[in-house]
Amino acid sequence: MPADGVVMIYATFPDRAAALALGKDLVERRLAGCVNVLPSMTSVYVWKGNTETADEAVMIVKLAAEGAERAVAHIVANHPYETPAVLVVPVTGGSDAYLRWVRDGTEI
């Protein structure tokens, strides 16, 4: 079943509190229908020429596709990182009722 008009945004944060605060803000502003915060993961990456390892939190945002650009801009503007990881991921299927609920929770 196609997931017409729903996307997810994947973003990482330095900790659960930062992800949760911005996630709550997205939902309250109706920029997202739902946000999940996964409190602990480890990232390995190169930053300014050095290999780094960091404990981070993941935020997964579910929203209507039409609102993705606005939500990404809000995340980047309010993110503590200089270059935050923010990716928009297309949703290709799922429960029709849930997908409608996500769209209904996003002001577009």
GUSELUM-694860 format. One record per residue: residue number from 0; residue in one letter; x, y, z of N, C-alpha, C in turn. Coordinates in Angstrom, 3 decimals. Layout:
N
atom mimi=NUM&lose=A&n.xx=X&n.yy=Y&n.zz=Z&ca.xx=X&ca.yy=Y&ca.zz=Z&c.xx=X&c.yy=Y&c.zz=Z $
...
// end
This chain:
108
atom mimi=0&lose=M&n.xx=0.835&n.yy=-1.181&n.zz=0.000&ca.xx=0.000&ca.yy=0.000&ca.zz=0.000&c.xx=0.877&c.yy=1.240&c.zz=0.000 $
atom mimi=1&lose=P&n.xx=0.710&n.yy=2.137&n.zz=-0.958&ca.xx=1.556&ca.yy=3.327&ca.zz=-1.025&c.xx=1.275&c.yy=4.276&c.zz=0.136 $
atom mimi=2&lose=A&n.xx=2.300&n.yy=4.979&n.zz=0.525&ca.xx=2.194&ca.yy=5.925&ca.zz=1.638&c.xx=2.190&c.yy=7.340&c.zz=1.087 $
atom mimi=3&lose=D&n.xx=1.232&n.yy=7.635&n.zz=0.253&ca.xx=1.172&ca.yy=8.936&ca.zz=-0.402&c.xx=1.325&c.yy=10.076&c.zz=0.593 $
atom mimi=4&lose=G&n.xx=2.360&n.yy=10.854&n.zz=0.376&ca.xx=2.500&ca.yy=12.086&ca.zz=1.114&c.xx=3.026&c.yy=12.007&c.zz=2.528 $
atom mimi=5&lose=V&n.xx=3.678&n.yy=10.898&n.zz=2.914&ca.xx=4.252&ca.yy=10.815&ca.zz=4.258&c.xx=5.752&c.yy=10.568&c.zz=4.129 $
atom mimi=6&lose=V&n.xx=6.532&n.yy=11.274&n.zz=4.953&ca.xx=7.981&ca.yy=11.083&ca.zz=5.014&c.xx=8.395&c.yy=10.980&c.zz=6.478 $
atom mimi=7&lose=M&n.xx=9.627&n.yy=10.536&n.zz=6.675&ca.xx=10.238&ca.yy=10.553&ca.zz=8.004&c.xx=11.499&c.yy=11.389&c.zz=7.920 $
atom mimi=8&lose=I&n.xx=11.803&n.yy=12.066&n.zz=9.005&ca.xx=13.072&ca.yy=12.777&ca.zz=9.114&c.xx=13.885&c.yy=12.073&c.zz=10.187 $
atom mimi=9&lose=Y&n.xx=15.116&n.yy=11.735&n.zz=9.837&ca.xx=16.060&ca.yy=11.112&ca.zz=10.764&c.xx=17.060&c.yy=12.191&c.zz=11.156 $
atom mimi=10&lose=A&n.xx=17.261&n.yy=12.387&n.zz=12.454&ca.xx=18.229&ca.yy=13.380&ca.zz=12.915&c.xx=18.897&c.yy=12.873&c.zz=14.189 $
atom mimi=11&lose=T&n.xx=20.167&n.yy=13.218&n.zz=14.354&ca.xx=20.892&ca.yy=12.830&ca.zz=15.565&c.xx=21.152&c.yy=14.059&c.zz=16.432 $
atom mimi=12&lose=F&n.xx=21.271&n.yy=13.799&n.zz=17.738&ca.xx=21.449&ca.yy=14.857&ca.zz=18.746&c.xx=22.494&c.yy=14.431&c.zz=19.769 $
atom mimi=13&lose=P&n.xx=23.059&n.yy=15.389&n.zz=20.495&ca.xx=24.077&ca.yy=15.034&ca.zz=21.483&c.xx=23.531&c.yy=14.238&c.zz=22.668 $
atom mimi=14&lose=D&n.xx=22.228&n.yy=14.357&n.zz=22.928&ca.xx=21.639&ca.yy=13.620&ca.zz=24.055&c.xx=20.119&c.yy=13.564&c.zz=23.912 $
atom mimi=15&lose=R&n.xx=19.505&n.yy=12.745&n.zz=24.765&ca.xx=18.064&ca.yy=12.539&ca.zz=24.742&c.xx=17.300&c.yy=13.843&c.zz=25.009 $
atom mimi=16&lose=A&n.xx=17.776&n.yy=14.627&n.zz=25.964&ca.xx=17.070&ca.yy=15.858&ca.zz=26.339&c.xx=16.961&c.yy=16.827&c.zz=25.161 $
atom mimi=17&lose=A&n.xx=18.027&n.yy=16.991&n.zz=24.403&ca.xx=18.006&ca.yy=17.899&ca.zz=23.250&c.xx=17.044&c.yy=17.386&c.zz=22.180 $
atom mimi=18&lose=A&n.xx=17.081&n.yy=16.085&n.zz=21.908&ca.xx=16.186&ca.yy=15.494&ca.zz=20.904&c.xx=14.732&c.yy=15.601&c.zz=21.344 $
atom mimi=19&lose=L&n.xx=14.485&n.yy=15.317&n.zz=22.604&ca.xx=13.120&ca.yy=15.350&ca.zz=23.125&c.xx=12.547&c.yy=16.771&c.zz=23.124 $
atom mimi=20&lose=A&n.xx=13.356&n.yy=17.741&n.zz=23.494&ca.xx=12.891&ca.yy=19.129&ca.zz=23.511&c.xx=12.507&c.yy=19.596&c.zz=22.105 $
atom mimi=21&lose=L&n.xx=13.347&n.yy=19.327&n.zz=21.136&ca.xx=13.041&ca.yy=19.758&ca.zz=19.777&c.xx=11.908&c.yy=18.928&c.zz=19.185 $
atom mimi=22&lose=G&n.xx=11.846&n.yy=17.645&n.zz=19.521&ca.xx=10.746&ca.yy=16.804&ca.zz=19.059&c.xx=9.401&c.yy=17.289&c.zz=19.574 $
atom mimi=23&lose=K&n.xx=9.349&n.yy=17.634&n.zz=20.847&ca.xx=8.110&ca.yy=18.149&ca.zz=21.432&c.xx=7.705&c.yy=19.463&c.zz=20.759 $
atom mimi=24&lose=D&n.xx=8.683&n.yy=20.302&n.zz=20.489&ca.xx=8.419&ca.yy=21.568&ca.zz=19.810&c.xx=7.836&c.yy=21.326&c.zz=18.415 $
atom mimi=25&lose=L&n.xx=8.378&n.yy=20.372&n.zz=17.682&ca.xx=7.864&ca.yy=20.060&ca.zz=16.344&c.xx=6.406&c.yy=19.619&c.zz=16.395 $
atom mimi=26&lose=V&n.xx=6.073&n.yy=18.763&n.zz=17.359&ca.xx=4.698&ca.yy=18.269&ca.zz=17.477&c.xx=3.758&c.yy=19.394&c.zz=17.912 $
atom mimi=27&lose=E&n.xx=4.171&n.yy=20.190&n.zz=18.884&ca.xx=3.315&ca.yy=21.270&ca.zz=19.368&c.xx=3.070&c.yy=22.334&c.zz=18.303 $
atom mimi=28&lose=R&n.xx=4.038&n.yy=22.545&n.zz=17.426&ca.xx=3.873&ca.yy=23.501&ca.zz=16.325&c.xx=3.158&c.yy=22.869&c.zz=15.132 $
atom mimi=29&lose=R&n.xx=2.836&n.yy=21.590&n.zz=15.257&ca.xx=2.193&ca.yy=20.801&ca.zz=14.192&c.xx=3.039&c.yy=20.723&c.zz=12.935 $
atom mimi=30&lose=L&n.xx=4.367&n.yy=20.781&n.zz=13.129&ca.xx=5.298&ca.yy=20.542&ca.zz=12.035&c.xx=5.477&c.yy=19.048&c.zz=11.816 $
atom mimi=31&lose=A&n.xx=5.030&n.yy=18.237&n.zz=12.788&ca.xx=5.131&ca.yy=16.779&ca.zz=12.709&c.xx=3.914&c.yy=16.154&c.zz=13.358 $
atom mimi=32&lose=G&n.xx=3.536&n.yy=15.000&n.zz=12.834&ca.xx=2.430&ca.yy=14.260&ca.zz=13.424&c.xx=2.864&c.yy=13.442&c.zz=14.619 $
atom mimi=33&lose=C&n.xx=4.127&n.yy=12.999&n.zz=14.613&ca.xx=4.639&ca.yy=12.148&ca.zz=15.693&c.xx=6.162&c.yy=12.188&c.zz=15.663 $
atom mimi=34&lose=V&n.xx=6.763&n.yy=12.100&n.zz=16.844&ca.xx=8.216&ca.yy=12.052&ca.zz=16.966&c.xx=8.581&c.yy=10.912&c.zz=17.904 $
atom mimi=35&lose=N&n.xx=9.589&n.yy=10.133&n.zz=17.513&ca.xx=10.165&ca.yy=9.115&ca.zz=18.385&c.xx=11.586&c.yy=9.530&c.zz=18.725 $
atom mimi=36&lose=V&n.xx=11.980&n.yy=9.343&n.zz=19.973&ca.xx=13.356&ca.yy=9.609&ca.zz=20.391&c.xx=13.947&c.yy=8.305&c.zz=20.914 $
atom mimi=37&lose=L&n.xx=15.010&n.yy=7.889&n.zz=20.278&ca.xx=15.759&ca.yy=6.710&ca.zz=20.712&c.xx=16.944&c.yy=7.237&c.zz=21.508 $
atom mimi=38&lose=P&n.xx=16.989&n.yy=6.954&n.zz=22.798&ca.xx=17.899&ca.yy=7.680&ca.zz=23.680&c.xx=19.379&c.yy=7.362&c.zz=23.565 $
atom mimi=39&lose=S&n.xx=19.761&n.yy=6.262&n.zz=22.922&ca.xx=21.185&ca.yy=5.934&ca.zz=22.967&c.xx=21.636&c.yy=5.156&c.zz=21.739 $
atom mimi=40&lose=M&n.xx=22.644&n.yy=5.690&n.zz=21.090&ca.xx=23.334&ca.yy=4.994&ca.zz=20.011&c.xx=24.727&c.yy=5.586&c.zz=19.912 $
atom mimi=41&lose=T&n.xx=25.589&n.yy=4.912&n.zz=19.190&ca.xx=26.957&ca.yy=5.384&ca.zz=19.037&c.xx=27.213&c.yy=5.690&c.zz=17.568 $
atom mimi=42&lose=S&n.xx=27.771&n.yy=6.839&n.zz=17.303&ca.xx=28.126&ca.yy=7.246&ca.zz=15.939&c.xx=29.639&c.yy=7.249&c.zz=15.783 $
atom mimi=43&lose=V&n.xx=30.092&n.yy=6.847&n.zz=14.620&ca.xx=31.504&ca.yy=6.911&ca.zz=14.247&c.xx=31.563&c.yy=7.705&c.zz=12.948 $
atom mimi=44&lose=Y&n.xx=32.389&n.yy=8.756&n.zz=12.906&ca.xx=32.411&ca.yy=9.647&ca.zz=11.753&c.xx=33.722&c.yy=10.421&c.zz=11.730 $
atom mimi=45&lose=V&n.xx=34.016&n.yy=11.030&n.zz=10.600&ca.xx=35.184&ca.yy=11.903&ca.zz=10.487&c.xx=34.697&c.yy=13.341&c.zz=10.574 $
atom mimi=46&lose=W&n.xx=35.295&n.yy=14.111&n.zz=11.479&ca.xx=34.949&ca.yy=15.522&ca.zz=11.650&c.xx=36.238&c.yy=16.323&c.zz=11.720 $
atom mimi=47&lose=K&n.xx=36.382&n.yy=17.251&n.zz=10.778&ca.xx=37.554&ca.yy=18.121&ca.zz=10.703&c.xx=38.843&c.yy=17.314&c.zz=10.713 $
atom mimi=48&lose=G&n.xx=38.845&n.yy=16.218&n.zz=9.939&ca.xx=40.042&ca.yy=15.412&ca.zz=9.747&c.xx=40.310&c.yy=14.347&c.zz=10.794 $
atom mimi=49&lose=N&n.xx=39.485&n.yy=14.276&n.zz=11.828&ca.xx=39.696&ca.yy=13.286&ca.zz=12.888&c.xx=38.539&c.yy=12.298&c.zz=12.943 $
atom mimi=50&lose=T&n.xx=38.864&n.yy=11.040&n.zz=13.176&ca.xx=37.817&ca.yy=10.045&ca.zz=13.382&c.xx=37.294&c.yy=10.201&c.zz=14.795 $
atom mimi=51&lose=E&n.xx=35.982&n.yy=10.386&n.zz=14.906&ca.xx=35.330&ca.yy=10.623&ca.zz=16.190&c.xx=34.355&c.yy=9.485&c.zz=16.504 $
atom mimi=52&lose=T&n.xx=34.132&n.yy=9.246&n.zz=17.775&ca.xx=33.096&ca.yy=8.338&ca.zz=18.259&c.xx=32.304&c.yy=9.108&c.zz=19.299 $
atom mimi=53&lose=A&n.xx=30.967&n.yy=9.094&n.zz=19.151&ca.xx=30.135&ca.yy=9.873&ca.zz=20.072&c.xx=28.862&c.yy=9.116&c.zz=20.415 $
atom mimi=54&lose=D&n.xx=28.472&n.yy=9.218&n.zz=21.674&ca.xx=27.163&ca.yy=8.719&ca.zz=22.088&c.xx=26.151&c.yy=9.797&c.zz=21.726 $
atom mimi=55&lose=E&n.xx=25.077&n.yy=9.384&n.zz=21.052&ca.xx=24.075&ca.yy=10.330&ca.zz=20.600&c.xx=22.677&c.yy=9.748&c.zz=20.800 $
atom mimi=56&lose=A&n.xx=21.676&n.yy=10.588&n.zz=20.568&ca.xx=20.274&ca.yy=10.173&ca.zz=20.546&c.xx=19.761&c.yy=10.366&c.zz=19.129 $
atom mimi=57&lose=V&n.xx=18.767&n.yy=9.580&n.zz=18.759&ca.xx=18.164&ca.yy=9.672&ca.zz=17.434&c.xx=16.736&c.yy=10.193&c.zz=17.567 $
atom mimi=58&lose=M&n.xx=16.372&n.yy=11.109&n.zz=16.691&ca.xx=14.995&ca.yy=11.572&ca.zz=16.611&c.xx=14.449&c.yy=11.149&c.zz=15.245 $
atom mimi=59&lose=I&n.xx=13.296&n.yy=10.482&n.zz=15.258&ca.xx=12.610&ca.yy=10.104&ca.zz=14.028&c.xx=11.292&c.yy=10.870&c.zz=14.009 $
atom mimi=60&lose=V&n.xx=11.127&n.yy=11.679&n.zz=12.991&ca.xx=9.961&ca.yy=12.555&ca.zz=12.854&c.xx=9.091&c.yy=12.011&c.zz=11.728 $
atom mimi=61&lose=K&n.xx=7.796&n.yy=11.877&n.zz=11.972&ca.xx=6.873&ca.yy=11.428&ca.zz=10.939&c.xx=5.923&c.yy=12.570&c.zz=10.620 $
atom mimi=62&lose=L&n.xx=5.775&n.yy=12.880&n.zz=9.321&ca.xx=5.019&ca.yy=14.050&ca.zz=8.935&c.xx=4.552&c.yy=13.966&c.zz=7.490 $
atom mimi=63&lose=A&n.xx=3.649&n.yy=14.864&n.zz=7.128&ca.xx=3.212&ca.yy=14.992&ca.zz=5.740&c.xx=4.375&c.yy=15.509&c.zz=4.908 $
atom mimi=64&lose=A&n.xx=4.543&n.yy=14.941&n.zz=3.723&ca.xx=5.673&ca.yy=15.298&ca.zz=2.867&c.xx=5.724&c.yy=16.791&c.zz=2.569 $
atom mimi=65&lose=E&n.xx=4.567&n.yy=17.420&n.zz=2.419&ca.xx=4.530&ca.yy=18.850&ca.zz=2.097&c.xx=5.178&c.yy=19.704&c.zz=3.182 $
atom mimi=66&lose=G&n.xx=5.267&n.yy=19.201&n.zz=4.388&ca.xx=5.855&ca.yy=19.962&ca.zz=5.484&c.xx=7.326&c.yy=19.682&c.zz=5.726 $
atom mimi=67&lose=A&n.xx=7.929&n.yy=18.819&n.zz=4.927&ca.xx=9.313&ca.yy=18.394&ca.zz=5.184&c.xx=10.309&c.yy=19.549&c.zz=5.136 $
atom mimi=68&lose=E&n.xx=10.212&n.yy=20.388&n.zz=4.141&ca.xx=11.165&ca.yy=21.489&ca.zz=4.009&c.xx=11.094&c.yy=22.423&c.zz=5.219 $
atom mimi=69&lose=R&n.xx=9.880&n.yy=22.729&n.zz=5.651&ca.xx=9.692&ca.yy=23.609&ca.zz=6.806&c.xx=10.214&c.yy=22.948&c.zz=8.085 $
atom mimi=70&lose=A&n.xx=9.955&n.yy=21.648&n.zz=8.253&ca.xx=10.421&ca.yy=20.935&ca.zz=9.446&c.xx=11.945&c.yy=20.842&c.zz=9.474 $
atom mimi=71&lose=V&n.xx=12.562&n.yy=20.543&n.zz=8.330&ca.xx=14.031&ca.yy=20.479&ca.zz=8.266&c.xx=14.624&c.yy=21.832&c.zz=8.634 $
atom mimi=72&lose=A&n.xx=14.076&n.yy=22.900&n.zz=8.095&ca.xx=14.588&ca.yy=24.240&ca.zz=8.407&c.xx=14.482&c.yy=24.531&c.zz=9.901 $
atom mimi=73&lose=H&n.xx=13.376&n.yy=24.124&n.zz=10.522&ca.xx=13.183&ca.yy=24.355&ca.zz=11.958&c.xx=14.182&c.yy=23.533&c.zz=12.774 $
atom mimi=74&lose=I&n.xx=14.394&n.yy=22.292&n.zz=12.384&ca.xx=15.361&ca.yy=21.437&ca.zz=13.097&c.xx=16.759&c.yy=22.034&c.zz=13.002 $
atom mimi=75&lose=V&n.xx=17.192&n.yy=22.386&n.zz=11.794&ca.xx=18.538&ca.yy=22.925&ca.zz=11.596&c.xx=18.721&c.yy=24.236&c.zz=12.364 $
atom mimi=76&lose=A&n.xx=17.715&n.yy=25.096&n.zz=12.341&ca.xx=17.820&ca.yy=26.396&ca.zz=13.025&c.xx=17.885&c.yy=26.261&c.zz=14.536 $
atom mimi=77&lose=N&n.xx=17.355&n.yy=25.163&n.zz=15.082&ca.xx=17.292&ca.yy=24.994&ca.zz=16.537&c.xx=18.164&c.yy=23.857&c.zz=17.047 $
atom mimi=78&lose=H&n.xx=19.082&n.yy=23.385&n.zz=16.231&ca.xx=19.922&ca.yy=22.239&ca.zz=16.570&c.xx=21.230&c.yy=22.695&c.zz=17.202 $
atom mimi=79&lose=P&n.xx=21.737&n.yy=21.962&n.zz=18.203&ca.xx=22.980&ca.yy=22.378&ca.zz=18.841&c.xx=24.249&c.yy=22.102&c.zz=18.027 $
atom mimi=80&lose=Y&n.xx=24.183&n.yy=21.264&n.zz=16.998&ca.xx=25.378&ca.yy=20.939&ca.zz=16.209&c.xx=25.624&c.yy=21.978&c.zz=15.115 $
atom mimi=81&lose=E&n.xx=26.877&n.yy=22.167&n.zz=14.784&ca.xx=27.269&ca.yy=23.054&ca.zz=13.690&c.xx=26.745&c.yy=22.525&c.zz=12.350 $
atom mimi=82&lose=T&n.xx=26.859&n.yy=21.217&n.zz=12.153&ca.xx=26.384&ca.yy=20.565&ca.zz=10.928&c.xx=25.559&c.yy=19.345&c.zz=11.334 $
atom mimi=83&lose=P&n.xx=24.280&n.yy=19.538&n.zz=11.653&ca.xx=23.475&ca.yy=18.410&ca.zz=12.125&c.xx=23.154&c.yy=17.413&c.zz=11.013 $
atom mimi=84&lose=A&n.xx=23.069&n.yy=16.150&n.zz=11.401&ca.xx=22.613&ca.yy=15.103&ca.zz=10.490&c.xx=21.094&c.yy=15.175&c.zz=10.447 $
atom mimi=85&lose=V&n.xx=20.553&n.yy=15.581&n.zz=9.320&ca.xx=19.100&ca.yy=15.687&ca.zz=9.137&c.xx=18.793&c.yy=15.126&c.zz=7.754 $
atom mimi=86&lose=L&n.xx=18.101&n.yy=13.993&n.zz=7.715&ca.xx=17.791&ca.yy=13.328&ca.zz=6.453&c.xx=16.290&c.yy=13.132&c.zz=6.311 $
atom mimi=87&lose=V&n.xx=15.743&n.yy=13.419&n.zz=5.145&ca.xx=14.336&ca.yy=13.145&ca.zz=4.856&c.xx=14.283&c.yy=11.801&c.zz=4.133 $
atom mimi=88&lose=V&n.xx=13.473&n.yy=10.890&n.zz=4.677&ca.xx=13.380&ca.yy=9.528&ca.zz=4.158&c.xx=11.950&c.yy=9.280&c.zz=3.680 $
atom mimi=89&lose=P&n.xx=11.768&n.yy=8.873&n.zz=2.423&ca.xx=10.407&ca.yy=8.607&ca.zz=1.948&c.xx=9.820&c.yy=7.367&c.zz=2.618 $
atom mimi=90&lose=V&n.xx=8.528&n.yy=7.404&n.zz=2.865&ca.xx=7.795&ca.yy=6.250&ca.zz=3.393&c.xx=7.076&c.yy=5.625&c.zz=2.203 $
atom mimi=91&lose=T&n.xx=7.280&n.yy=4.341&n.zz=2.003&ca.xx=6.702&ca.yy=3.689&ca.zz=0.824&c.xx=5.510&c.yy=2.791&c.zz=1.148 $
atom mimi=92&lose=G&n.xx=5.168&n.yy=2.683&n.zz=2.408&ca.xx=4.016&ca.yy=1.872&ca.zz=2.769&c.xx=3.758&c.yy=1.939&c.zz=4.254 $
atom mimi=93&lose=G&n.xx=2.650&n.yy=1.320&n.zz=4.661&ca.xx=2.295&ca.yy=1.291&ca.zz=6.070&c.xx=0.796&c.yy=1.183&c.zz=6.250 $
atom mimi=94&lose=S&n.xx=0.370&n.yy=1.258&n.zz=7.473&ca.xx=-1.046&ca.yy=1.200&ca.zz=7.818&c.xx=-1.750&c.yy=2.461&c.zz=7.323 $
atom mimi=95&lose=D&n.xx=-2.790&n.yy=2.289&n.zz=6.515&ca.xx=-3.527&ca.yy=3.448&ca.zz=5.999&c.xx=-4.015&c.yy=4.358&c.zz=7.121 $
atom mimi=96&lose=A&n.xx=-4.562&n.yy=3.755&n.zz=8.174&ca.xx=-5.087&ca.yy=4.550&ca.zz=9.290&c.xx=-3.973&c.yy=5.352&c.zz=9.956 $
atom mimi=97&lose=Y&n.xx=-2.808&n.yy=4.741&n.zz=10.147&ca.xx=-1.694&ca.yy=5.446&ca.zz=10.785&c.xx=-1.178&c.yy=6.566&c.zz=9.883 $
atom mimi=98&lose=L&n.xx=-1.040&n.yy=6.278&n.zz=8.604&ca.xx=-0.558&ca.yy=7.295&ca.zz=7.673&c.xx=-1.497&c.yy=8.497&c.zz=7.626 $
atom mimi=99&lose=R&n.xx=-2.798&n.yy=8.259&n.zz=7.651&ca.xx=-3.773&ca.yy=9.365&ca.zz=7.700&c.xx=-3.601&c.yy=10.162&c.zz=8.995 $
atom mimi=100&lose=W&n.xx=-3.413&n.yy=9.444&n.zz=10.110&ca.xx=-3.240&ca.yy=10.096&ca.zz=11.409&c.xx=-2.001&c.yy=10.996&c.zz=11.393 $
atom mimi=101&lose=V&n.xx=-0.896&n.yy=10.518&n.zz=10.811&ca.xx=0.324&ca.yy=11.335&ca.zz=10.705&c.xx=0.046&c.yy=12.585&c.zz=9.890 $
atom mimi=102&lose=R&n.xx=-0.591&n.yy=12.426&n.zz=8.745&ca.xx=-0.906&ca.yy=13.587&ca.zz=7.897&c.xx=-1.813&c.yy=14.567&c.zz=8.621 $
atom mimi=103&lose=D&n.xx=-2.819&n.yy=14.040&n.zz=9.323&ca.xx=-3.754&ca.yy=14.902&ca.zz=10.047&c.xx=-3.073&c.yy=15.676&c.zz=11.162 $
atom mimi=104&lose=G&n.xx=-1.984&n.yy=15.135&n.zz=11.713&ca.xx=-1.265&ca.yy=15.806&ca.zz=12.787&c.xx=-0.264&c.yy=16.842&c.zz=12.311 $
atom mimi=105&lose=T&n.xx=-0.102&n.yy=16.947&n.zz=10.989&ca.xx=0.848&ca.yy=17.892&ca.zz=10.410&c.xx=0.083&c.yy=19.021&c.zz=9.758 $
atom mimi=106&lose=E&n.xx=0.375&n.yy=20.225&n.zz=10.180&ca.xx=-0.258&ca.yy=21.403&ca.zz=9.562&c.xx=0.506&c.yy=21.738&c.zz=8.298 $
atom mimi=107&lose=I&n.xx=-0.171&n.yy=21.670&n.zz=7.172&ca.xx=0.520&ca.yy=21.949&ca.zz=5.896&c.xx=-0.138&c.yy=23.103&c.zz=5.162 $
// end
